[in-house]
Amino acid sequence: MPNDETPNKVEAKKKRAFKFCPKCGSTDVFWAQGMPQLWSLWQCRKCGYRGAFILENGNLALKLQEEWKKRVFLKKP
């Protein structure tokens, strides 16, 4: 099955701003409280993080995801 995405669509996806959890690096974050333009509380559905701080740097999020996976796997017996 051929990939129907043009190079322009791929570049547009890369430029989109994503929000990342500062604890685990997940993109499954949402506004838990408040208005987006005011001081808001963000919440992560993956790890339960709740706070005003949120990441938009994908490279840093990848590093956080790797560290989170290491910590989670080390906790299991």
C-alpha positions as YAML, in Angstrom:
chain: A
units: angstrom
residues:
- id: 1
  name: MET
  ca: [0.00, 0.00, 0.00]
- id: 2
  name: PRO
  ca: [1.67, 3.25, -1.09]
- id: 3
  name: ASN
  ca: [2.16, 6.14, 1.29]
- id: 4
  name: ASP
  ca: [-0.20, 8.91, 0.12]
- id: 5
  name: GLU
  ca: [1.46, 11.67, 2.15]
- id: 6
  name: THR
  ca: [3.24, 14.29, 0.11]
- id: 7
  name: PRO
  ca: [6.51, 15.81, 1.34]
- id: 8
  name: ASN
  ca: [4.62, 19.01, 2.21]
- id: 9
  name: LYS
  ca: [2.22, 17.11, 4.48]
- id: 10
  name: VAL
  ca: [5.13, 15.40, 6.21]
- id: 11
  name: GLU
  ca: [6.88, 18.74, 6.80]
- id: 12
  name: ALA
  ca: [3.65, 20.25, 8.16]
- id: 13
  name: LYS
  ca: [3.35, 17.40, 10.66]
- id: 14
  name: LYS
  ca: [6.93, 17.96, 11.80]
- id: 15
  name: LYS
  ca: [6.29, 21.67, 12.39]
- id: 16
  name: ARG
  ca: [3.12, 21.12, 14.45]
- id: 17
  name: ALA
  ca: [3.55, 21.99, 18.10]
- id: 18
  name: PHE
  ca: [2.99, 19.06, 20.42]
- id: 19
  name: LYS
  ca: [2.66, 19.15, 24.18]
- id: 20
  name: PHE
  ca: [4.63, 16.63, 26.24]
- id: 21
  name: CYS
  ca: [4.42, 15.54, 29.86]
- id: 22
  name: PRO
  ca: [7.54, 16.70, 31.77]
- id: 23
  name: LYS
  ca: [7.51, 13.54, 33.89]
- id: 24
  name: CYS
  ca: [7.17, 10.72, 31.34]
- id: 25
  name: GLY
  ca: [7.35, 12.44, 27.91]
- id: 26
  name: SER
  ca: [3.89, 11.28, 26.81]
- id: 27
  name: THR
  ca: [1.81, 13.36, 24.40]
- id: 28
  name: ASP
  ca: [-1.39, 12.25, 26.13]
- id: 29
  name: VAL
  ca: [-1.76, 15.50, 28.10]
- id: 30
  name: PHE
  ca: [-4.78, 17.77, 28.44]
- id: 31
  name: TRP
  ca: [-5.89, 20.92, 30.24]
- id: 32
  name: ALA
  ca: [-7.13, 19.70, 33.59]
- id: 33
  name: GLN
  ca: [-8.25, 23.09, 34.82]
- id: 34
  name: GLY
  ca: [-8.30, 26.73, 33.77]
- id: 35
  name: MET
  ca: [-8.21, 28.55, 30.49]
- id: 36
  name: PRO
  ca: [-5.43, 27.76, 27.99]
- id: 37
  name: GLN
  ca: [-4.28, 31.39, 27.80]
- id: 38
  name: LEU
  ca: [-4.16, 31.76, 31.61]
- id: 39
  name: TRP
  ca: [-2.21, 29.76, 34.21]
- id: 40
  name: SER
  ca: [-3.58, 26.32, 33.57]
- id: 41
  name: LEU
  ca: [-3.12, 22.93, 35.10]
- id: 42
  name: TRP
  ca: [-2.12, 20.19, 32.72]
- id: 43
  name: GLN
  ca: [-2.64, 16.51, 33.39]
- id: 44
  name: CYS
  ca: [-1.03, 13.42, 31.85]
- id: 45
  name: ARG
  ca: [-3.22, 10.37, 31.32]
- id: 46
  name: LYS
  ca: [-0.19, 8.05, 31.24]
- id: 47
  name: CYS
  ca: [1.61, 8.86, 34.51]
- id: 48
  name: GLY
  ca: [-0.87, 11.08, 36.35]
- id: 49
  name: TYR
  ca: [1.34, 14.20, 36.35]
- id: 50
  name: ARG
  ca: [-0.63, 17.34, 37.15]
- id: 51
  name: GLY
  ca: [0.93, 20.80, 37.04]
- id: 52
  name: ALA
  ca: [1.36, 24.09, 35.22]
- id: 53
  name: PHE
  ca: [4.64, 23.12, 33.53]
- id: 54
  name: ILE
  ca: [4.46, 21.38, 30.12]
- id: 55
  name: LEU
  ca: [7.08, 20.62, 27.45]
- id: 56
  name: GLU
  ca: [7.00, 21.48, 23.77]
- id: 57
  name: ASN
  ca: [10.48, 20.17, 22.90]
- id: 58
  name: GLY
  ca: [10.21, 16.78, 21.16]
- id: 59
  name: ASN
  ca: [13.89, 15.88, 21.61]
- id: 60
  name: LEU
  ca: [13.69, 16.40, 25.36]
- id: 61
  name: ALA
  ca: [10.44, 14.42, 25.47]
- id: 62
  name: LEU
  ca: [12.14, 11.44, 23.78]
- id: 63
  name: LYS
  ca: [14.86, 11.46, 26.44]
- id: 64
  name: LEU
  ca: [12.21, 11.63, 29.17]
- id: 65
  name: GLN
  ca: [10.33, 8.70, 27.62]
- id: 66
  name: GLU
  ca: [13.49, 6.57, 27.66]
- id: 67
  name: GLU
  ca: [14.20, 7.44, 31.30]
- id: 68
  name: TRP
  ca: [10.57, 6.81, 32.26]
- id: 69
  name: LYS
  ca: [10.62, 3.36, 30.65]
- id: 70
  name: LYS
  ca: [13.84, 2.48, 32.49]
- id: 71
  name: ARG
  ca: [12.33, 3.52, 35.84]
- id: 72
  name: VAL
  ca: [9.07, 1.68, 35.21]
- id: 73
  name: PHE
  ca: [10.82, -1.54, 34.16]
- id: 74
  name: LEU
  ca: [13.20, -1.39, 37.14]
- id: 75
  name: LYS
  ca: [10.25, -1.22, 39.56]
- id: 76
  name: LYS
  ca: [8.79, -4.50, 38.30]
- id: 77
  name: PRO
  ca: [10.05, -7.65, 40.08]
...
